[in-house]
Amino acid sequence: MDEDLEFGIGLGADGADVVERQLARQDHAADAHLLRAKILVAQENTKEAAGVAQKVLELAPDKIKQVLALAEEFSTSEGKTIYEQAAALNRGEILPYLGLANIALYRKDLDEAERWLREAEKLQPKHAAVLFAMGKLAAAKGNYPQAVAFLEEAGTKDDVKEDSAGFYAELGKAYSELKQWEKAVQAFQQALRTHRRSAPWRVLQAQALAQLGRTVEAELKYREALAVDSGNTEAWFGLKALGKRY
């Protein structure tokens, strides 16, 4: 947490207003709004923070990176507004397009997702985040060979860290669809290194293990999933398919 943000939060519920007035007196209105947005996010008031973030972009388009960093904390509708405003500034940033594409993917609007991803691709076609998003889009379209190709290329980039759980989970799902079970097991194992309490990913790994005939390991993963989420029906059915009971 930066010092200004820590100071603002320390002022209590009215801290953002106090800090804003202090900075505004120094003719730093954009800085004041940005700080206020950070405080509001820290206070989990993202609706108001999004409105303030919009003001920052209006006052100082050069602060686009700081605003986009905040947008990751907003709801999809709040984030969409910020990303659209940032994209309209046309400052060569890929994050607004990726943000809009991911929101469209979440809403299952594949045409809109592809439209935004093409914009990001024009700027940085080999960026790991662009390749990752293209892989997700291909998977959503049911083109799993293409999804794997994009995701495996993304995995060669420095931007994709070993603890990028979402990346490895997506790769594991694509491998599973192609019945590349051993690769799926390894990908889900990587995902679970940092997301240990993900019952769905444990179930998917168990299913891949079962396909490989590694039933003892599959049973263990199903039981681990149920230990995290006792109501996970796929884990229950998986155990039953192995002839086991919980």
N, C-alpha and C positions, 0 to 999 in steps of 0.2 A: 504494500500500500504506500503511495507516495505521501510526502509530508503534508502537502496542501489538503489532500483528501482526508488524512488522519486528523488534521486540525479541524476541518469542517465538521466531520462526524462528531468530534469531541465537543462541539458547541451544542450538541443536542438536536432536538427536532427542528429548531429554527436555524440550525447552523448554516444550511445552504443559503438562506436569505441573507444572513449576516456576512458570510464570505462574499456573496455576490455584490453586496453594497460596497464592501471594502475594495474589491478589485475594480468595480465600475468607476469608483472615484479616481482610480489611476488610469482611466481611459483604456481598460483592458476588458471591454464588454464580452468579447468572445471567450476569453479565458474564464471570465466569471461564470458564464453559462455552461462552459465545459465542466468546470469544477462542480457546479450545482448538479449537473447531470450525473456525474460520478457519485456524488453523495446520495442522490435519489436512488440510483441503482443499488448502492450499498444498503440503503434502507428498504430495498425491494419495492420501491414505488416506480415500477418501470413505465407505467402509462404516462406519468408526468415527465419522467426522464426522457422518454422518446420525443415529447413535444419540445423540451429544452434542447435536445440534440439537434432537432431540425433547425432551431434558431441558430445554433452554432454554425451549421453548414451555410446558412444564409449570410451570416456575418463574416465568416472566415472559411472559405472553401479549402484553404490549405490545411485545415485541421481534419481533413477527411479520414485519415488513418486512425486518429484518436476516437472519432465518432464511430467508425466502423467497428473498432474494438469493443465499444459499449453495446453496439447493436446485437452482438451475440447473446446478450443477456435478456433481450426483449422477446415478447411473444411473437408468433409468426406475423400477425397483422401489424404490430408495431414495427417489427424488423423490416417488413416489406416496404412500408412507407419510407423508412430511412434509406434502405438500399436503392429504391427507385429515385429518391432525391440525389443520392450520391452518384448513381449511374448517369443521371442527367447532367452532372457537372463535367463528365467526359474527361477525367484527369488521369486516365491510363491505369486505373486500379482494377484488378480482376475480382476483388472481394465483393463488390456490389452485385456483379453478375452471378458469382457463385452463390451468394446469399439468396438471390431471387430464384436461381435454379433449384437450390435445395428446398426452398419453401414450396416451389411448384411440384417437386418430386414427392414431398410430404403430402401434398394435396392430390397427388396422382394425376396432375395435369402435365402429361409427358411432352406435349407440343410446346407448351410455354417453357418447360424446363430446357428443352433442346434449343429453343430460341435464345435464351439467356446464356447457355453454355457455349453456343457458337460465338457470342460476343467475347466471352472470356478466352476462347480458343484463338481468336484473332490476335489477342494481346500476348498470351503466353501458352502456346499449344502444348508445351512439354512440362509445364509446371505440375508438380505432384498433385496439388489440389484439383486442378483441371482434369487430369487423367483419372483421378479418383471419382470425381463427379460424373465423368463420361462413362466410367465403368458402372456406376450405379444406374445411370440412365439406360445403358445397354441391358443390364439385368432386369430392370423394370419392363423393358420391351420384350423380355424373354430371349434375348440374343446372348446366351451365356458364353459361347466361345469369344465373342467380341468383348464381353464384360471382363473375362479373365485376361485377355490381351491388354486391355487398358489398365486393369488393376495390377497386373504383374509389372508393367512398365512403371506405374506409379511407385511400386515397391523398390525400384532401383534408385529412386531419388533420395537425396539427403533429407528432404522435407518430411518424408515418412519415417517416423521414429519407430523403434522396436516396440514401444508401449502404445502405439496407435491402435487401440482396441477396435474401434469402429471399422478401420480399414481391414484388419485381419478377419473380422467377423463377416464383412461383405465378401471378401475373397473366399472364405470358407463356404459361404452359401453358394457362390458361383461354382466352386469345385464340386459341391454336393450335387448340384443340378446336372453336372457333366459326369457324375458317378466316378469322380476322381477322389475316391474315399480317403486314401492315405494323405493326400495333400490337404483335404478338408480337415482331417484330424489335427494335422500340424497347425493349420491356420487358426482353428478354434482354440488350440492350446495357447498360441500367441495372444489371442484376444483375451483369454481368461487370465493371463498373467497379471493384468492390471484391472480387469473387471471380474473379480473372483466371485461376486455374488450375482452373476447373470445366470439365472436358471434356464432361460431359453437357449443360450449358447451352449450350456452343458448338455441340454437335450439334443441339440443338433450334433454335437460331438459324439454323444452316445449313439445316435442313429448311424453315424458314419462308422463308428467302431463295430457296431452290430453287422453292418454290411461287409466288413472285413472278416467277420467271424470271430472277432475278439470280444466274446460275450461277457467274460468276467469283467473286463474293463468297461464295457458298455453298461453293465449292471451298476457298477460303482458310480459312473457318471449320472445315471438316472437317479440313484439314491442321493447323490450330492445335490442334484437339482431340487429334489423333494425336500431336502434339509433346508434349502433356501426358500422354497415356495411349495408348501405342502399341498397346495391346490392346483399345481401344474398338471393338467390332465394328460398332456403328451407324455410326461414322465411316467405317469401311472400306466398308460397304455403300452409304453415301451417296456416296462417291467413285465407286464402281463404277456406281451409277445415273446419275452424271453422265458416265460414259464415261472416267473418269480412273483413274490408278493412283498409289499412294503411293510 
